[in-house]
Amino acid sequence: MRVYLLVISVGSVAVQRRREHAVMVGKERREALMRTKRLCRVGVSSENADIPVEDDMTMDEEQSVLEDQTLKAVEELNHAIAYQLAVNRPLYMGFFLCLLVKNTKGKGAMQKRVGALRELRRLLSKSEYPPVEAALKAGVMPTLVQCLSFGSPDEQLLEAAWCLTNIAAGKPEETKALLPALPLIIAHMGEKSSLPVAEQCAWALGNVAGEGEELRNILLSQGALQPLARMMLPNKGSTVRTAAWALSNLMKGPDPKAATDLIRIDGVLDAILRHLKRGDEELATEVAWVVVYVTALSNFATSMLAKSDLLQIIVDRLASSNSLQLLIPLLRGLGNLVAGDSYITNNVLVAGREITVNVIQALIKCLKSEHRVLKKESAWVLSNIAAGSVEHKKIIHSSEAVLLLMRLLSTAPFDIRKEVAYVLGNLCVAPAEGSGGPNLIVEHLVSLVGGGCLVGFIDLVRSADTEAARLGLQFMELVLRGMPNGGGPKLVEAEDGIDAMERFQFHENEDLRNMANELVDKYFGEDYGLDS
């Protein structure tokens, strides 16, 4: 993998960020775009569209009132279950009369159960902080598990799964309370289940998987991957969206096995490409996150996707969409493909091909965006491309991207400037030949320094971030060593670069201390300035 690679003689930096991104994006996604867990307020089934959630339920009701109502609702549900058990006991009367009474009472018992479940679900859908704790303390979980029993009517299964979905959206200990229900939830995603029930169960599993690695491993060991993957196959928009979202939570790793297993399931690769290409933006967003995680974690999956039409589909959607929610996972998926499989850079992104031009143009579009996250992500992708061959570096250097990157290096927030530094640094060095050190691309270096980027790199040297400081020192080494006619030292001195390096004279980081001291000794020693 070649991710964020800046090859410079002072010390090669090959930071493997692809897997780190797989861990980080979950938090960013939750905070910036969408919650890892999702409360279900509106049902997945059109049949439940006439069961509204009241407009005044979020602010006007006191939490204590909600909790009291929840305790009562759980009590009613337990009574309904007890009533069902009583109905199912044998009656000592004539056979046909027994059947008639039992069927009549059975229908009433079912309606009573569904009504009690619906009331509980209504309460668990209220407010930003549903009364999940109160429901669990009242002992609701064994009752809900019983409501998932095989042979139960779909209406009951749907309401029970909905209750479990919102319980799983709660605190970590509340999510773990679903452990006894997981085998039945997974079973109800099978092919024999109705689509609304299967989708609601997938939603519940998505919330469980979003809680963390421990629960993800339990879900995988209980066979959650196969039924979720099957739900990706048809062209059922809502169902595929829910399944893709649940899968993206299940794929978060860090074990790559699930991602590899997913891409090996018959039909999944084609389904990913089809939904990403033809789906609406909401569906494409969820599928794009699946791509992000499988390419971040599995080399096998990345290789399979790299040899498909995925790159072209991503580029087309990058060019046509203005949705921030979609563009972010598209950019990350693109970056993972470029960083993770040499097939892309060696056989697809080659000079003169239309796809190569289109990729660069799509990234330029994102660099121009007002959204800082798009600027940062597109710079990350460009850094991976710029770490390729000399031809890749020339393609970027000759594009509009360079002017945008130099402007960002001096004006953007710190995290973006650091990503930009990787791109610009990579543009100035060619891959090493044999066992020798990397070669300078003097033309690119002169162009970038002439455009004023040295100041931006020296500012990074002054930062408290050791990674950024190392990038700045490495670029200064290039300038000191590579500028024509030995002009590098004077350029560095003119921008107060000596002072920036001397701050590392007693720095706690040994690598940075040695790097800075060696540069000062070599280029600004006792003989410096005597010629002039």
N, C-alpha and C positions, 0 to 999 in steps of 0.2 A: 504494500500500500504506500502511496506517495501522497501524504497529506500535509499541507502547510510546510513544504520542504523548501528551505533556503540553503543552497549549497555554496558555502563560502570557505575559503582556505583557513580562516582563523579557527573554525570549528564547525563541522557540519551539524545542522539541526534538522532532525527528522522526527517531528512530533506526531505521534500516531493519534490523531484526533477523531478519526471516524467512529471508533467505539465510544470515546468519551462523549461525542455528540449524542449517541444513542441514549446515554444516561441523562444528559443535560436537557435535551429537547423536551422530555416529559415535563420537567418543572417549568420551562419557558412556555410550553404550550398551555399548561394549566393556568399560569399567571397572566399571559398576554393574550391568548386567543380563546381558549375554551377549557373548562374544567376536565381533569382526568376522570372524575366521577360526575355523573349527570343525574340530577333528580328528574324523575318522570312526572310531569304535571298533566300532560295530554296523552291519552292512550295511543298505542300503536294501531289499534283496530278502529275502523270507521264505525263499527257497530257500537263503540263506546263514545262516539262523538256527542251523544246526547246526555252525557254524564259530566256536566260542567264542574269546574273548580271555581268556587265563589270568588268574585272580584275583591271582596273585603277580607279575604282570609290571611293576607300577609302582614298587616300592620295592626288591625283593630282588635284582634283577639289577644288577650294576655296569654303568656306561655303556660301559666298555671291552669288556666281554663282549658287550653288545648290538651294538657296532660291529663286532666280529669276526664275530658271527653274520650281520650285515648284509652284510659283504664276501663271506662264503661264499654267502649267498642270491643276491646279484647274480651271482656266478660260476656258480652252478647255473642261474640264468635264462639267462645267456648260452650255456651249454652246451645248454640245452633249445632255444634258438633255432637254434643250430648243428645240432643233431640234426634239427630240422624241415627245415632247408635240405638236409641230406643225404638225407632221405626224399624230398624233392621232385625230386631229380636223377633223370634217366631211368635205368631199369634195363635191361640187355641180357639179356632173357629173353623167353619167350613173352608175348604180349599179355595174355591172361586171367590168367596166373600173375603177371605184372607188376602188374595191377590189384589182385589179391588181396593180394599182399605189401605194396603201397603203401597200401591201405586199412587193413590191420592195423597197419602201422607208423605211418600217419598218425594213427590213433586213439591209439596209444601216445604219439606225439609231442605231441599236443594235451593229453593228461593230464599229461605231463611238464611242459609249459609252464604249465598252470594250477596244478599243484602248486607249482612254483617261484614263480609270482606270488603264490600264497596265503601261502607262507612269508614272502616279502618284505613283503607287506601286513601280516601278523601282527606282524612286527618294527616296521614303521612305525606301528603302532597302540599300541605299548608306551610306557609311562612318560609323564611330562609333557613330556619332551624327547626325542622319537623320533629315531633315528639317521639323520636326513635327510642331514646333511652327509656321513656315511660312504657312504651310498648314491650320492650325486651324485659324490663323488670316485672311486667305483668305476666310474663311467661308465654308470649305470643309465638315464639319460634316453633316449638313442637306442634302447635296447632296449624301453623302455616305449612309445615312439612307434611302434615296429614292431609291438608287440602290439595297437595300436589300428587296424591295417590293415583296410580294408574286406573283408568276407567272413570275418572272424575270428568264432569262436563267441561267443555272448553271455557265457558263463562267463569266457572269457578277457578280453573287453572290460570286464566288470564289475570283475574283479580289477585290471586295469591302471588303470582309471579311479579305483579306490579308492586304489591306491598314489599316483597323481598328486594326488588330493585331499589326502592327508596330507603330501605334499611341499609342496604349495601353502600348507599351514597353517603353514609354518615361517617362517624369517627372510626379510626382503625379497629378498636375493640368491637364496635358495632358491626363493621364489615365482617370480622372474623366470626361473628355469631351465625353467619350463613353456612358455616362448614357442614352441619348436618344436612342441609338442603341441597348441597352442590350436586350429588349424584343424580337426584331427581330433576334438578334444573337442566343438567346436561342431557339427561334422557329425553326430556320434553323438547329438545331441539332436533330430535330425530325426524326422519322423513315422514313418519306416520302422524306427526303432530300438525295441527293447523298452523298456518303462516303467522297469524297474530300471536299465538301462544309461543311459537318458536322464537319470534322476534323479541317478545318481552323477556323471555329467558336469556336470550343473547345480551340484552341490555343489562340484566342483572349480573351476568358473568363479566361484562365489560367493567362494571363498577368494582367487582371483586378483584379482577386482574389489575385494575388501576391502583390498588392499595399497596402493592409491593411484590418483591421477588418471591417471598415465601408462599403467598397465596397463588401467584402465577404458577409456581412449580406444582402446587397441589392440583390446580385446574388441569395442567398438562398431564400429570400422572393419572388423572381420572378420565382423560380422553376428550377434553373440551375442544381440541384443535380441529379434529375431523368434522364435527357438525357445524362449527363456525365457518370452516372453509367451504363446505357444501352450500351454505347460505350465500356465499359470494357468487355462485355459478349462474343463477337465473338473472333475468333482467327485471328484477323487482326492486325499484328504487329505494323505498324506505327500508326494506329488509336488508338489502346490500349495504346501505349506509350504516345501519346498526351493526351488522356483522363486521364490516371493515373497521369501524371504530373499536369494537370489542377486540378484534384481532390485533390492532395496533397497540392496545394495552397489553395484550397477551405476549406480544413480540418484543417487549422492552428489554428483555435479557436480564443479566448479561450473558447467559448461556446461548450460543448461536444455534443450538440443535432445533429449537422450535421454528426458527426462520428457515432453516434448511428443509425441515420436514414439510413446512407449508408449501414451499415452491415445488416440491416433488409430488404433491397431490394432483391427480389428473384434473385438468381443466382450470386450475387456479391461475397459472401464468396467463392463459388466454383471457380469463375473466378480468384480471388486473388491467391488462392492456385495453380490453374492450370498454370497461367502465371509465378508465382514465381518459380514453379518447372521446367517448360518446356521452358520458354521464353529465348531468348538470354540475354546476360548480360545487354544490354541497356534497354531492356524491363523489366527485373527482377529488375533493379535498380529503375525504376520509380514506379513499384508496391511495392517494399520494402519501399519506402518513404510513400506510402499510409498506409502501415502497421504501420510505425513509428507514424504517426499522429493519427490514430484511436485508437491505443493502449495507446498513451500518454494522450488522452482526454476522452475516453469513457470506463467506467468500464464494461458496457454491451458488447461492442465490444471486449474488452480484454478477457472477459469470453468466448465468442463464439469462438474466435480464439484459446484460450488456449486449448479448448476441440477438436480442429480439428487436422489435420496433420501438422499444420504450424511449430511447433517446429522442427520436423524431417526435413522438407524441408529447413528451415533456416540453420540447422546444416550441412546438406549435401552441401548446396551452400557455406557456410563458408569454408568447408573443400576443396572444389574443385576450388574455384575462387581465383585469385590473383588481381582482379580489386579493387582498392581503392574505386572507386565510388560505387561499389556494396557492399563491405564489411562494409562500415560505416553504411548505413541504416539497413543492416542485424544485425549488433551488437546492434544497438539501439532498433530495434524491439525485439530482444532476451532479452535485458535488461528490456524492458517494460513488456514483458510477465512474466518474473521471478519476477519482482517487483510488478506487478499489480494483479496477481491472484494466490492465494495459491494453486490452483489445480495443477499448474506446479510443485511447490516444493514438495507438499505432495503426489502427485500421479504419477508424471512422472520422475522427477529428483531424483530417489531413488537409494540407494546404490545397486550395483550389476547389474543394468540395463545397457545395451549397450548404450542407448541414453545418459545416464549420463556421461559415459566415453567419448563419442564422443563430448559432449558439452565442457567438460574441455579441451580436446585435441584441439578443434577448437579455444578456447580462448588462449591456450598456443601458438598456431601458430600466433595469432595476437599480443601477447605479444612479440614475437620474431621479429616482423616486424620492418623495418626501419622507418615506418611511425609513427610519434608521435601520430597522431589522433587515429590510431588503438590501440596503447598501452593504451591510455587514455580510450577509449571506452571499451576495453576488461577488464580493471581493474574495470570500473564501473559495468559491468555485474557480475564479480566475487564478488564484494562487496555485490551485491544483493543476490547471492547464499550463500555467507559466513554469511549473516545475518539470515540464516535459522536454521535448526536443527543442533544438535551436529554431526549427520551423514554427513550433508553437509560440515561442517567445517573439518571433518576428511578426506573427499574425496579430498578437495582442499589441505589440509596440507600434505597429502601423495603424492601429485603430483609434477611434475616438476615446476608447477606454482610458488611455494613458493620461490625457489631459484631465479627465474626470478624477482619476485616482490621485494625481498630484494635488489637485484642489482639495480633495478629501483629506489628504495627509496633513494639510495645514489648517483645515477648518472643522473637520468632523470631530465628534466625541471620541474619547480615547480608545474605546474598544474597536471602533471602525478604523481608526488610524493604524492600530496594530495589525489588523487584517490586511490593510492596504500595503503596509510595509513588506509583508511577505510577498505580495505580487511584484512590487517594484524591485525588491531584492532578487527575486527569481529571474526577472527579465535580464539581469546583468551578468549572469553566470551561465556557462554552458556545462552540460554534464561532463564529468571527468572521463578521460580516455585511459583505459587500462587501470593501473594502480596509481597514476599521477593525480595531482590535485585538479580542481575544476578550473576551467579557462574563463577568463574575462571576456565579455562581449563589450568591447570598448565603445563602440558606436552607441549602444544603448545607455551605457554609464554616462558618457558625455552629454547625451541628450537629456537624461533625467536630471543630472546635476545642473545643466544649463537652464532647465525649467524651474529650478529653485527647490528641489526636493531635499537637499542636504540639510536645510534648517529643520525640516520635519523629523528627520532621522536623529539629529542631535537632540531635539526635544525628547525623543523617546529614550535616549541615553540618560537624560536627567530624571526620568520617571522612576517611581518606586517599584514598578513592575519589573521583575528580573528578566522575564522573557522579552519584554519590549526593549529593555536596556541592552540585552544581548543582540537583538536585531539592529539597534542603532549602532552599536560598536562594530558589528560585522559590516554594515554598509560603509561606515567610516574607514574601515580597513580597505575596502574596495577602492574608495576615493583616494586614500593615501598611496596605495600601491599602483593604481591603474590609470589615473588621469595623465594625459599626454604631457610630455616635457616636464615631468616631476612637479606639476602644479598642484597636486593634491594637498600637501601640507599647508600651503598658504590659504587654500580654500577653507580647510578645516579651521585654521587659526582665525580667519576672518569672521567665522560664525561662532566664535567662542567655544570651539570644539575641544581645545586643550583643557579648558576649565571643566568642561563636562566630563572628560576622561579622568581628570585628577581627583574627582570626588570618589573614585573607586580605589584610591591609593591604600586605604585601610578598610575596605569593604568586607563584610562578613562572608560574602559569596566568593569562594576562592577562584572559580572559573572567571567570573567577571573581573575580579581584582587582577589576576594574571593577564587577562586579555588587554585590559586598559593600560596596565603598566608596561607591557611589552610594546604596545603601539606608541606610547609616549617616549619610551627609551629609543625605539628604532627610528622614529621620524622626527622627534623633537629633542634629540640629545644635545650634547655640548656643542656640536658643530652646526646645529641648526641656525640658519640666518647669517652665517659668516660670509657666504657668497654675495649676499646683497649688501 
